[in-house]
Amino acid sequence: MPAIVALKFASGFAKGQYERHRLTIESSGDLDRIRSEQTQSVFVISENAIEGLLLFGDVVEDLGRKHPKGGLNRRMLSHRKIPLIVGTYTEPGRVVQGVDALLMGAVEAADTNIYFVAVADTIFRMLDPGEEHVGSGKAPSVGEAFKDWILSNPENKLTDEERAKIPLVGTSSDIELVRAMIKVAAQCDFPVLILGETGTGKELVASAIHRLSRRSKKGELLAINCSAIASELLESELFGIIGRTVTGVSETQLGLWVKAGKGTLFLDEIGEFSLDHQSKILRALQEGKVRPVGGKDEVRVEARIIAATNRDLHGMMRAEKFRDDLYYRLNSLPIYIPPLRKHPEDIRELALHFWREATEDENAKLSSDLLDELQRYRWSGNGRALGTMMQRLSALTRNRSKVTVNDVRILHDYEAHFEAMSKEPTLHDDALLRQLRLDHLKQVISDLRRLDDGCRALRAVQDSREGMTSLLTMLFPTFIAELESLSGQVNRFRSVETPDSIFRLLDKVKDFMARVSVDSGSVDECWETIVAQKYNETYKHLLEEIGRILK
C-alpha cells in the first residue's frame, strides 16, 4: 500500500496548527505502532485514502459520515479501535474548528486514542496546498519529480570533502536536494537566485556555493544586505563613488562589485531594490560594467552574482514592482530552501547541533522527550529561531546537570509572553521608544506591501489557460504561504482582529483557489463574491495597525 499523506493535529500544538506527515501503513501492526507513539492526535486525510485504511478493519472502526450539525467528540471518543469518520465539511476553517474541539474533548476525557478524519479531496488540498498527495491516486508533484531527477543523478552526489564545506544540518530529502543544488551551482558561473523564508539559511547556501566553486581560489565572497542600507547609499556601496575633497583632490571609493574581483558578490534581500536600482543592476549584469557614482567612465566587473530574497518575486513582477527581465537574468539557477515546518524530521538533529554549539561541548546530549517537544513547534523563524532558543536554554540552565521538557515549555511560553508585552513598551528613553515604534511601523508596512503585492498579482491574471496555470501552480502556493506566515504571528499585531482577519482571508483565498481550479471561466466573479470583502477587511485592519503606531 502506498504511503498516506495526513495532516496531524495534536493536543500539544497551538490551536489550529498542524504538521504534514506521510504514514506508511502496510499492516495492522503499523497502525498499532502509530497509536502507541501518539497522544491525543487527529490525522486528517483525503477521502481518496479511505480505502487503504479500511484494509485494516481489525484496527480501524468505520464510523461513516458525520452529521452536518454534529460535532466529532460524541462520535469518536472512547472507542477500542481507531475511529475513522468522513467529515461533511465545506470549508477548511470548519475542519480546523471540529478537530480542535475533538482534541479538547479527548483531553477532558483522558482518551489517548488517535483518530482519522477524512474530508473531500478539494478541502484537503485547500488545507495542504501545492503538495503531492500520495494515497489519493495522483502522480507525484512537479517538485517531487524535480527532486528525484536531481538526487538520482550520480554526478550530483557529494564527496565527503564537499559535504564538509556545506554547513547544512539534516538528512531529509529536502535538505539533500539543497546540498545537491549547491554542488550544481558551484560547477557553473551562472547567476543564482536563492529563495526562502527568513532564517532558513540563505547566506549559508551562498557561502557554500562560493567555497565549492573555482572562484573561491580567485577572490572572496562579499555580501550586501539590500534592506539594511538606505536607498540613496545603495548605489555607491555597490558601484563605488568618485568625488572631490575640500582641497579639490579626486577621491575614489571602490564599490563592492569591483572589490569582489573574480570572486562572488552576494546580494541579500534583492526584492528590496527600487525599480531604478533594478535597471542599473540589470545593465551591469548584461554589460559586465558599472559606473561609479559621480564618475564618467565605466569599470569592468567580473564577480559572479548570487542573489537571495524572502519576497514573492512573481507577485512583485505582476504588481510591476520587480522587473521581469532582471528576474529572468538572476533566475538562471534557482535554489529553494524549504521552511523548517516542511521537513520537521530534521529538527532533532538541528536542535542537537545548536545545543552543542551553545554549550561548547561536542558530546552534549538532549533527551528524546525534549527533542520530541521541540519537534512539535512550528518555528516560524526557522533554523535561526531554533538556534536562538538553544542559546537561551543554555544560558538559563548553565548550572544544571540536566535540561527538561518543562524548561523548554516555560522558555517557549515566556518568549511568547515577552513578545506580547514588548508591543506596549514602557521605556523612558524617548529616542529608543521612537526607534521601536519606527521599526514596528516598518514591519507592518512591509506586511501591507506583501499583501498588496499578492492580491495585485492575483487580480492581474487574465482568463486564459496560461494565466490559470500561473495562478494555480505559482502564485497561489506562494501567496497562501505568506498569509499563513502572517496569520500565525499573533504577537506581531497590537489588535487580535488583525491576525484573525488574515486567517479568514486565508480561508477565502483557498476557497477561491478550489473554485477556479474547477471553473476557470469564473475568475472575476469568484474573486468578487469570495475574496474581495475579506481582502478589503484585512487591508483596513493593517492600515489601522499603522494608525495605532502613529498615534
CORWO-V438868 format. One record per pair of residues at least 4 apart in sequence whose ideal C-beta (glycine too) atoms are under 7 Angstrom apart, sorted by the first residue. I is the first residue (numbers start at 1). J is the second residue. D is the distance in whole Angstrom. If there is no record, write none. Layout:
BEGIN
i->I j->J d->D
i->I j->J d->D
END
This chain:
BEGIN
i->1 j->25 d->6
i->1 j->26 d->6
i->1 j->52 d->5
i->1 j->55 d->7
i->2 j->134 d->5
i->2 j->135 d->6
i->3 j->22 d->5
i->3 j->23 d->6
i->3 j->24 d->5
i->3 j->134 d->5
i->3 j->135 d->6
i->4 j->23 d->5
i->4 j->25 d->6
i->4 j->45 d->6
i->4 j->49 d->5
i->4 j->52 d->6
i->4 j->134 d->7
i->4 j->135 d->4
i->5 j->20 d->7
i->5 j->22 d->6
i->5 j->133 d->5
i->5 j->134 d->5
i->5 j->135 d->6
i->6 j->21 d->5
i->6 j->23 d->5
i->6 j->43 d->4
i->6 j->44 d->6
i->6 j->45 d->5
i->7 j->18 d->5
i->7 j->20 d->6
i->7 j->44 d->4
i->7 j->127 d->6
i->7 j->128 d->6
i->8 j->18 d->6
i->8 j->19 d->5
i->8 j->21 d->5
i->8 j->41 d->6
i->8 j->43 d->6
i->9 j->13 d->6
i->9 j->18 d->5
i->9 j->41 d->7
i->9 j->42 d->4
i->9 j->44 d->7
i->9 j->99 d->5
i->9 j->103 d->6
i->10 j->40 d->7
i->10 j->41 d->4
i->10 j->376 d->7
i->11 j->39 d->7
i->11 j->40 d->4
i->11 j->103 d->5
i->11 j->106 d->7
i->11 j->107 d->5
i->12 j->376 d->5
i->13 j->17 d->5
i->13 j->18 d->7
i->13 j->376 d->6
i->15 j->100 d->6
i->16 j->96 d->5
i->16 j->100 d->7
i->17 j->378 d->6
i->19 j->341 d->7
i->19 j->344 d->6
i->20 j->128 d->6
i->20 j->131 d->7
i->22 j->134 d->7
i->23 j->34 d->7
i->24 j->30 d->7
i->25 j->30 d->5
i->25 j->31 d->6
i->26 j->30 d->6
i->28 j->32 d->6
i->28 j->56 d->5
i->28 j->58 d->5
i->28 j->59 d->5
i->29 j->33 d->6
i->30 j->34 d->6
i->31 j->35 d->6
i->31 j->56 d->6
i->31 j->59 d->5
i->31 j->60 d->7
i->31 j->82 d->6
i->32 j->36 d->6
i->32 j->59 d->6
i->33 j->37 d->6
i->34 j->38 d->6
i->34 j->114 d->7
i->35 j->82 d->6
i->35 j->113 d->7
i->35 j->114 d->5
i->38 j->114 d->5
i->39 j->112 d->5
i->40 j->103 d->6
i->40 j->106 d->5
i->40 j->107 d->6
i->40 j->112 d->6
i->41 j->114 d->5
i->42 j->99 d->5
i->42 j->102 d->6
i->42 j->103 d->6
i->42 j->115 d->5
i->42 j->117 d->6
i->43 j->114 d->7
i->43 j->116 d->5
i->44 j->95 d->6
i->44 j->99 d->7
i->44 j->117 d->5
i->44 j->119 d->6
i->44 j->124 d->7
i->44 j->127 d->7
i->45 j->49 d->5
i->45 j->116 d->6
i->45 j->118 d->5
i->46 j->118 d->7
i->46 j->121 d->5
i->46 j->124 d->4
i->46 j->133 d->6
i->46 j->136 d->5
i->47 j->86 d->7
i->47 j->118 d->5
i->47 j->119 d->7
i->47 j->120 d->6
i->47 j->121 d->6
i->48 j->121 d->5
i->48 j->135 d->7
i->48 j->136 d->4
i->48 j->137 d->6
i->49 j->53 d->7
i->49 j->135 d->4
i->49 j->136 d->6
i->50 j->54 d->6
i->50 j->118 d->5
i->52 j->135 d->6
i->53 j->60 d->5
i->53 j->84 d->6
i->53 j->116 d->6
i->54 j->60 d->6
i->54 j->62 d->6
i->56 j->60 d->5
i->59 j->81 d->6
i->59 j->82 d->6
i->60 j->81 d->6
i->60 j->82 d->5
i->60 j->84 d->5
i->61 j->79 d->6
i->61 j->81 d->4
i->61 j->82 d->7
i->61 j->83 d->5
i->61 j->84 d->7
i->62 j->84 d->5
i->63 j->75 d->6
i->63 j->76 d->7
i->63 j->83 d->5
i->63 j->84 d->6
i->63 j->85 d->4
i->64 j->85 d->7
i->64 j->86 d->7
i->65 j->86 d->5
i->65 j->88 d->6
i->66 j->70 d->6
i->66 j->72 d->7
i->66 j->75 d->7
i->66 j->85 d->5
i->66 j->86 d->7
i->66 j->87 d->5
i->66 j->88 d->5
i->68 j->88 d->5
i->70 j->74 d->7
i->70 j->75 d->7
i->71 j->98 d->7
i->71 j->101 d->6
i->72 j->76 d->5
i->72 j->85 d->7
i->72 j->98 d->5
i->72 j->101 d->7
i->72 j->102 d->4
i->72 j->117 d->7
i->73 j->77 d->6
i->73 j->101 d->6
i->73 j->102 d->6
i->73 j->105 d->4
i->75 j->85 d->6
i->76 j->83 d->5
i->76 j->85 d->6
i->76 j->102 d->6
i->76 j->115 d->5
i->77 j->105 d->6
i->77 j->106 d->6
i->77 j->109 d->5
i->77 j->111 d->5
i->78 j->109 d->7
i->78 j->111 d->6
i->79 j->83 d->5
i->79 j->113 d->6
i->82 j->113 d->7
i->82 j->114 d->6
i->82 j->116 d->7
i->83 j->115 d->5
i->84 j->116 d->4
i->84 j->118 d->7
i->85 j->117 d->6
i->86 j->118 d->5
i->87 j->95 d->6
i->87 j->98 d->7
i->87 j->117 d->5
i->87 j->118 d->7
i->87 j->119 d->5
i->89 j->94 d->4
i->89 j->95 d->5
i->89 j->98 d->7
i->89 j->119 d->6
i->89 j->123 d->6
i->90 j->94 d->7
i->91 j->507 d->6
i->91 j->511 d->6
i->92 j->96 d->7
i->92 j->123 d->6
i->92 j->126 d->5
i->92 j->127 d->5
i->92 j->507 d->6
i->92 j->510 d->6
i->93 j->97 d->6
i->93 j->507 d->5
i->94 j->98 d->6
i->95 j->99 d->6
i->95 j->119 d->6
i->95 j->123 d->6
i->95 j->127 d->7
i->96 j->100 d->6
i->97 j->101 d->6
i->98 j->102 d->6
i->99 j->103 d->6
i->99 j->117 d->7
i->100 j->104 d->6
i->101 j->105 d->6
i->102 j->106 d->6
i->102 j->115 d->7
i->103 j->107 d->6
i->104 j->108 d->7
i->105 j->109 d->6
i->106 j->111 d->5
i->119 j->123 d->4
i->119 j->124 d->5
i->120 j->124 d->7
i->121 j->125 d->6
i->121 j->136 d->6
i->122 j->126 d->7
i->122 j->514 d->5
i->123 j->127 d->7
i->124 j->128 d->6
i->125 j->129 d->6
i->126 j->510 d->4
i->126 j->511 d->7
i->126 j->513 d->7
i->126 j->514 d->5
i->129 j->476 d->7
i->129 j->477 d->5
i->129 j->480 d->5
i->129 j->510 d->7
i->130 j->477 d->4
i->131 j->141 d->7
i->132 j->138 d->7
i->132 j->140 d->5
i->132 j->141 d->4
i->132 j->144 d->5
i->133 j->138 d->5
i->140 j->144 d->4
i->140 j->145 d->6
i->142 j->146 d->6
i->143 j->147 d->6
i->144 j->148 d->6
i->145 j->149 d->6
i->146 j->150 d->6
i->147 j->151 d->6
i->147 j->173 d->6
i->147 j->177 d->5
i->148 j->152 d->6
i->150 j->156 d->6
i->150 j->177 d->6
i->150 j->180 d->5
i->150 j->181 d->7
i->151 j->156 d->7
i->151 j->173 d->7
i->151 j->176 d->6
i->151 j->177 d->6
i->151 j->180 d->6
i->156 j->180 d->4
i->156 j->183 d->6
i->156 j->184 d->6
i->158 j->162 d->4
i->158 j->163 d->5
i->158 j->179 d->6
i->158 j->183 d->6
i->160 j->164 d->6
i->162 j->166 d->7
i->162 j->183 d->6
i->162 j->212 d->6
i->165 j->208 d->6
i->165 j->211 d->5
i->165 j->212 d->6
i->166 j->179 d->5
i->166 j->182 d->6
i->166 j->208 d->4
i->167 j->204 d->6
i->167 j->208 d->7
i->168 j->175 d->6
i->168 j->178 d->6
i->168 j->179 d->6
i->168 j->201 d->7
i->168 j->204 d->7
i->169 j->346 d->7
i->169 j->349 d->6
i->169 j->350 d->5
i->169 j->353 d->5
i->170 j->175 d->4
i->170 j->343 d->7
i->170 j->346 d->3
i->170 j->349 d->6
i->170 j->350 d->6
i->171 j->175 d->7
i->171 j->346 d->7
i->171 j->349 d->7
i->172 j->176 d->7
i->172 j->343 d->4
i->172 j->345 d->5
i->172 j->346 d->5
i->173 j->177 d->6
i->174 j->178 d->7
i->174 j->338 d->5
i->174 j->342 d->6
i->174 j->343 d->4
i->175 j->179 d->7
i->175 j->343 d->6
i->175 j->346 d->6
i->176 j->180 d->6
i->177 j->181 d->6
i->178 j->182 d->7
i->178 j->205 d->7
i->178 j->335 d->7
i->178 j->337 d->6
i->179 j->183 d->7
i->180 j->184 d->7
i->181 j->185 d->6
i->181 j->335 d->5
i->182 j->186 d->6
i->182 j->205 d->6
i->182 j->208 d->5
i->182 j->209 d->5
i->182 j->212 d->7
i->183 j->187 d->7
i->183 j->212 d->6
i->185 j->192 d->5
i->185 j->209 d->5
i->185 j->333 d->5
i->185 j->335 d->7
i->186 j->209 d->5
i->186 j->212 d->4
i->186 j->213 d->4
i->189 j->304 d->6
i->190 j->332 d->4
i->190 j->333 d->5
i->191 j->285 d->7
i->191 j->305 d->5
i->191 j->307 d->7
i->191 j->329 d->7
i->191 j->330 d->5
i->191 j->332 d->5
i->192 j->209 d->6
i->192 j->306 d->5
i->192 j->333 d->5
i->192 j->335 d->6
i->193 j->307 d->5
i->193 j->330 d->5
i->193 j->331 d->5
i->193 j->334 d->5
i->194 j->202 d->5
i->194 j->205 d->5
i->194 j->206 d->6
i->194 j->306 d->7
i->194 j->308 d->4
i->194 j->335 d->5
i->194 j->337 d->7
i->195 j->309 d->7
i->195 j->334 d->6
i->195 j->336 d->5
i->196 j->200 d->4
i->196 j->202 d->5
i->196 j->310 d->6
i->196 j->336 d->7
i->196 j->337 d->3
i->197 j->310 d->5
i->197 j->339 d->5
i->197 j->382 d->6
i->198 j->310 d->5
i->198 j->381 d->7
i->198 j->382 d->7
i->199 j->381 d->5
i->199 j->382 d->4
i->199 j->383 d->6
i->199 j->384 d->3
i->199 j->385 d->6
i->200 j->337 d->4
i->200 j->339 d->6
i->200 j->382 d->5
i->200 j->383 d->6
i->201 j->205 d->6
i->201 j->337 d->6
i->201 j->383 d->6
i->202 j->206 d->7
i->202 j->268 d->7
i->202 j->308 d->4
i->202 j->337 d->6
i->203 j->207 d->6
i->203 j->223 d->7
i->203 j->266 d->7
i->203 j->268 d->6
i->204 j->208 d->6
i->205 j->209 d->7
i->205 j->335 d->6
i->205 j->337 d->6
i->206 j->210 d->7
i->206 j->266 d->5
i->206 j->306 d->5
i->206 j->308 d->6
i->207 j->211 d->6
i->207 j->221 d->6
i->208 j->212 d->6
i->209 j->213 d->6
i->209 j->306 d->6
i->210 j->215 d->6
i->210 j->216 d->6
i->210 j->221 d->4
i->210 j->264 d->4
i->211 j->216 d->5
i->214 j->218 d->7
i->215 j->219 d->6
i->215 j->262 d->6
i->215 j->263 d->5
i->215 j->264 d->6
i->215 j->304 d->6
i->218 j->261 d->7
i->218 j->262 d->4
i->218 j->263 d->6
i->219 j->260 d->6
i->219 j->261 d->4
i->219 j->262 d->5
i->219 j->263 d->3
i->220 j->263 d->5
i->221 j->263 d->6
i->221 j->264 d->5
i->221 j->266 d->6
i->222 j->256 d->5
i->222 j->259 d->6
i->222 j->260 d->5
i->222 j->263 d->7
i->222 j->265 d->6
i->222 j->266 d->7
i->223 j->266 d->4
i->223 j->268 d->6
i->224 j->237 d->6
i->224 j->238 d->7
i->224 j->256 d->6
i->224 j->267 d->6
i->224 j->268 d->7
i->225 j->229 d->7
i->225 j->268 d->5
i->225 j->269 d->6
i->226 j->234 d->7
i->226 j->267 d->6
i->226 j->268 d->6
i->226 j->269 d->5
i->226 j->270 d->6
i->226 j->272 d->5
i->226 j->273 d->6
i->227 j->269 d->4
i->227 j->272 d->4
i->229 j->233 d->5
i->229 j->234 d->5
i->229 j->237 d->6
i->231 j->274 d->6
i->233 j->237 d->6
i->234 j->238 d->6
i->234 j->277 d->6
i->235 j->239 d->6
i->235 j->277 d->6
i->235 j->280 d->7
i->235 j->293 d->6
i->236 j->240 d->7
i->236 j->241 d->4
i->236 j->255 d->7
i->236 j->293 d->5
i->237 j->255 d->6
i->237 j->256 d->6
i->238 j->255 d->5
i->238 j->256 d->6
i->238 j->257 d->5
i->239 j->255 d->4
i->239 j->257 d->6
i->239 j->290 d->4
i->239 j->291 d->6
i->239 j->292 d->5
i->239 j->293 d->6
i->240 j->252 d->7
i->240 j->253 d->6
i->240 j->254 d->5
i->240 j->255 d->3
i->240 j->258 d->6
i->240 j->292 d->4
i->241 j->253 d->5
i->241 j->292 d->6
i->241 j->293 d->4
i->241 j->294 d->6
i->242 j->250 d->7
i->242 j->252 d->5
i->242 j->292 d->5
i->242 j->294 d->4
i->242 j->295 d->4
i->243 j->251 d->6
i->243 j->294 d->5
i->244 j->248 d->6
i->244 j->249 d->7
i->244 j->250 d->6
i->244 j->251 d->7
i->245 j->249 d->5
i->245 j->251 d->5
i->254 j->258 d->5
i->254 j->259 d->5
i->255 j->259 d->7
i->255 j->290 d->7
i->255 j->292 d->6
i->256 j->260 d->6
i->256 j->265 d->6
i->257 j->265 d->6
i->257 j->284 d->7
i->257 j->290 d->6
i->257 j->301 d->5
i->257 j->303 d->6
i->258 j->299 d->6
i->258 j->301 d->6
i->260 j->264 d->6
i->260 j->265 d->4
i->260 j->303 d->4
i->261 j->302 d->7
i->261 j->303 d->7
i->262 j->302 d->5
i->262 j->303 d->7
i->263 j->303 d->6
i->264 j->303 d->6
i->264 j->304 d->5
i->264 j->306 d->6
i->265 j->303 d->4
i->265 j->305 d->6
i->266 j->306 d->5
i->267 j->305 d->7
i->267 j->307 d->4
i->268 j->308 d->5
i->269 j->309 d->6
i->270 j->307 d->4
i->270 j->308 d->7
i->270 j->309 d->5
i->270 j->330 d->7
i->271 j->309 d->4
i->271 j->311 d->3
i->271 j->313 d->6
i->271 j->316 d->6
i->271 j->322 d->7
i->273 j->277 d->4
i->273 j->278 d->5
i->273 j->281 d->7
i->274 j->278 d->7
i->275 j->279 d->7
i->275 j->323 d->7
i->276 j->280 d->7
i->277 j->281 d->6
i->278 j->282 d->6
i->278 j->322 d->7
i->278 j->323 d->5
i->278 j->326 d->5
i->279 j->283 d->7
i->279 j->323 d->7
i->280 j->284 d->6
i->281 j->285 d->6
i->281 j->326 d->6
i->282 j->286 d->6
i->282 j->323 d->6
i->282 j->325 d->6
i->282 j->326 d->5
i->282 j->329 d->6
i->283 j->287 d->6
i->284 j->289 d->7
i->284 j->290 d->5
i->284 j->301 d->7
i->285 j->305 d->7
i->285 j->329 d->5
i->288 j->300 d->6
i->288 j->301 d->6
i->289 j->298 d->4
i->289 j->299 d->7
i->289 j->300 d->6
i->289 j->301 d->7
i->290 j->298 d->7
i->290 j->299 d->6
i->290 j->301 d->5
i->291 j->295 d->6
i->291 j->298 d->5
i->292 j->299 d->7
i->307 j->330 d->5
i->309 j->313 d->6
i->311 j->316 d->6
i->312 j->316 d->6
i->312 j->450 d->7
i->312 j->453 d->6
i->312 j->454 d->6
i->312 j->478 d->5
i->312 j->479 d->7
i->312 j->482 d->6
i->313 j->317 d->6
i->313 j->322 d->5
i->313 j->327 d->6
i->314 j->318 d->7
i->314 j->457 d->7
i->314 j->474 d->5
i->314 j->475 d->6
i->314 j->478 d->6
i->315 j->319 d->6
i->315 j->453 d->4
i->315 j->454 d->5
i->315 j->457 d->4
i->315 j->475 d->7
i->315 j->478 d->7
i->315 j->479 d->7
i->316 j->321 d->4
i->316 j->322 d->4
i->316 j->453 d->5
i->317 j->322 d->5
i->317 j->324 d->5
i->317 j->327 d->6
i->318 j->456 d->6
i->318 j->457 d->4
i->318 j->460 d->5
i->319 j->453 d->5
i->319 j->456 d->4
i->319 j->457 d->6
i->321 j->453 d->6
i->322 j->327 d->6
i->323 j->327 d->7
i->324 j->328 d->6
i->325 j->329 d->6
i->326 j->330 d->6
i->327 j->331 d->6
i->338 j->342 d->4
i->338 j->343 d->6
i->339 j->382 d->6
i->340 j->344 d->7
i->340 j->347 d->7
i->340 j->379 d->5
i->340 j->382 d->5
i->340 j->383 d->6
i->340 j->386 d->7
i->341 j->378 d->5
i->341 j->379 d->7
i->344 j->375 d->6
i->346 j->350 d->5
i->347 j->351 d->6
i->347 j->374 d->6
i->347 j->375 d->5
i->347 j->386 d->7
i->348 j->352 d->7
i->348 j->371 d->4
i->348 j->375 d->6
i->349 j->353 d->6
i->350 j->354 d->6
i->350 j->383 d->6
i->350 j->386 d->6
i->351 j->355 d->6
i->351 j->366 d->7
i->351 j->371 d->6
i->351 j->374 d->5
i->351 j->386 d->6
i->351 j->390 d->6
i->352 j->356 d->6
i->352 j->366 d->6
i->353 j->357 d->7
i->354 j->358 d->6
i->354 j->386 d->6
i->354 j->387 d->4
i->354 j->390 d->4
i->355 j->359 d->6
i->355 j->364 d->6
i->355 j->366 d->6
i->355 j->390 d->5
i->355 j->394 d->7
i->356 j->361 d->6
i->356 j->362 d->6
i->356 j->364 d->5
i->358 j->390 d->5
i->358 j->391 d->5
i->358 j->394 d->4
i->359 j->364 d->5
i->359 j->394 d->5
i->366 j->370 d->5
i->366 j->371 d->6
i->366 j->403 d->7
i->368 j->372 d->6
i->369 j->373 d->7
i->369 j->405 d->5
i->370 j->374 d->7
i->370 j->403 d->6
i->370 j->404 d->7
i->370 j->405 d->5
i->370 j->408 d->6
i->371 j->375 d->6
i->373 j->405 d->5
i->373 j->408 d->5
i->373 j->409 d->7
i->374 j->408 d->6
i->377 j->412 d->7
i->378 j->488 d->7
i->379 j->385 d->5
i->379 j->386 d->5
i->380 j->385 d->7
i->380 j->485 d->7
i->380 j->488 d->6
i->380 j->489 d->6
i->381 j->385 d->3
i->383 j->387 d->6
i->384 j->388 d->6
i->385 j->389 d->6
i->386 j->390 d->7
i->387 j->391 d->7
i->388 j->392 d->6
i->389 j->393 d->6
i->389 j->411 d->7
i->390 j->394 d->6
i->391 j->395 d->6
i->392 j->396 d->6
i->392 j->411 d->6
i->393 j->397 d->6
i->393 j->403 d->6
i->393 j->407 d->7
i->393 j->408 d->7
i->393 j->411 d->6
i->394 j->398 d->6
i->396 j->411 d->7
i->397 j->403 d->5
i->397 j->407 d->6
i->403 j->407 d->5
i->405 j->409 d->6
i->406 j->410 d->6
i->407 j->411 d->6
i->408 j->412 d->6
i->409 j->413 d->6
i->410 j->414 d->6
i->411 j->415 d->6
i->412 j->416 d->7
i->413 j->417 d->6
i->414 j->418 d->6
i->415 j->419 d->6
i->416 j->420 d->7
i->416 j->491 d->6
i->417 j->421 d->6
i->418 j->422 d->6
i->419 j->491 d->4
i->420 j->491 d->5
i->423 j->494 d->5
i->425 j->433 d->6
i->425 j->436 d->6
i->427 j->432 d->6
i->427 j->433 d->5
i->429 j->433 d->6
i->430 j->434 d->6
i->431 j->435 d->7
i->432 j->436 d->6
i->433 j->437 d->6
i->434 j->438 d->6
i->435 j->439 d->6
i->436 j->440 d->6
i->437 j->441 d->6
i->437 j->549 d->6
i->438 j->442 d->6
i->439 j->443 d->7
i->440 j->444 d->7
i->440 j->549 d->6
i->441 j->445 d->6
i->441 j->546 d->6
i->441 j->549 d->5
i->442 j->446 d->6
i->443 j->447 d->7
i->443 j->492 d->7
i->444 j->448 d->6
i->444 j->542 d->6
i->444 j->545 d->5
i->444 j->546 d->6
i->444 j->549 d->7
i->445 j->449 d->6
i->445 j->546 d->7
i->446 j->450 d->6
i->447 j->451 d->6
i->447 j->486 d->6
i->447 j->542 d->6
i->448 j->452 d->6
i->448 j->542 d->4
i->449 j->453 d->6
i->450 j->454 d->6
i->450 j->482 d->6
i->451 j->455 d->6
i->451 j->538 d->7
i->451 j->539 d->7
i->451 j->542 d->7
i->452 j->456 d->6
i->453 j->457 d->6
i->454 j->458 d->6
i->454 j->479 d->4
i->454 j->482 d->6
i->455 j->459 d->6
i->455 j->535 d->6
i->456 j->460 d->6
i->457 j->475 d->6
i->458 j->471 d->7
i->458 j->475 d->6
i->458 j->479 d->7
i->459 j->527 d->7
i->461 j->467 d->4
i->461 j->470 d->6
i->461 j->471 d->5
i->461 j->523 d->7
i->462 j->467 d->5
i->463 j->467 d->7
i->463 j->521 d->6
i->463 j->523 d->5
i->464 j->468 d->7
i->465 j->469 d->6
i->466 j->470 d->7
i->467 j->471 d->6
i->468 j->472 d->6
i->468 j->520 d->5
i->469 j->473 d->6
i->470 j->474 d->5
i->470 j->475 d->6
i->471 j->475 d->5
i->471 j->476 d->6
i->472 j->476 d->6
i->472 j->513 d->7
i->472 j->517 d->6
i->474 j->478 d->7
i->475 j->479 d->6
i->476 j->480 d->6
i->476 j->513 d->5
i->477 j->481 d->6
i->478 j->482 d->7
i->479 j->483 d->7
i->479 j->509 d->7
i->480 j->484 d->6
i->480 j->506 d->7
i->480 j->509 d->6
i->480 j->510 d->7
i->481 j->485 d->6
i->482 j->486 d->7
i->483 j->487 d->6
i->483 j->502 d->6
i->483 j->505 d->6
i->483 j->506 d->4
i->483 j->509 d->7
i->484 j->488 d->6
i->484 j->506 d->6
i->485 j->489 d->7
i->486 j->499 d->7
i->486 j->502 d->5
i->487 j->499 d->5
i->487 j->502 d->4
i->487 j->503 d->4
i->487 j->506 d->6
i->489 j->499 d->7
i->490 j->496 d->7
i->490 j->499 d->5
i->493 j->498 d->4
i->493 j->499 d->6
i->493 j->545 d->6
i->494 j->545 d->6
i->494 j->548 d->5
i->495 j->541 d->7
i->495 j->544 d->7
i->495 j->545 d->7
i->496 j->500 d->6
i->497 j->501 d->6
i->497 j->541 d->6
i->498 j->502 d->7
i->498 j->541 d->4
i->498 j->542 d->7
i->498 j->545 d->6
i->499 j->503 d->6
i->500 j->504 d->7
i->501 j->505 d->6
i->501 j->537 d->5
i->501 j->538 d->5
i->501 j->541 d->5
i->502 j->506 d->6
i->502 j->538 d->6
i->503 j->507 d->7
i->504 j->508 d->7
i->504 j->534 d->5
i->505 j->509 d->6
i->505 j->534 d->4
i->505 j->535 d->6
i->505 j->538 d->5
i->506 j->510 d->7
i->507 j->511 d->6
i->508 j->512 d->6
i->508 j->530 d->5
i->508 j->531 d->5
i->508 j->534 d->5
i->509 j->513 d->6
i->509 j->531 d->6
i->510 j->514 d->7
i->511 j->515 d->6
i->511 j->530 d->6
i->512 j->516 d->6
i->512 j->526 d->5
i->512 j->527 d->7
i->512 j->530 d->5
i->512 j->531 d->5
i->513 j->517 d->6
i->514 j->518 d->7
i->515 j->519 d->6
i->515 j->522 d->7
i->515 j->526 d->5
i->515 j->530 d->7
i->516 j->520 d->6
i->516 j->522 d->7
i->516 j->523 d->6
i->516 j->526 d->6
i->522 j->526 d->5
i->523 j->527 d->6
i->524 j->528 d->7
i->525 j->529 d->6
i->526 j->530 d->5
i->527 j->531 d->5
i->527 j->532 d->6
i->528 j->532 d->5
i->531 j->535 d->5
i->532 j->536 d->6
i->533 j->537 d->6
i->534 j->538 d->6
i->535 j->539 d->6
i->536 j->540 d->6
i->537 j->541 d->6
i->538 j->542 d->7
i->539 j->543 d->7
i->540 j->544 d->6
i->541 j->545 d->7
i->542 j->546 d->7
i->543 j->547 d->6
i->544 j->548 d->6
i->545 j->549 d->7
i->546 j->550 d->6
i->547 j->551 d->7
END
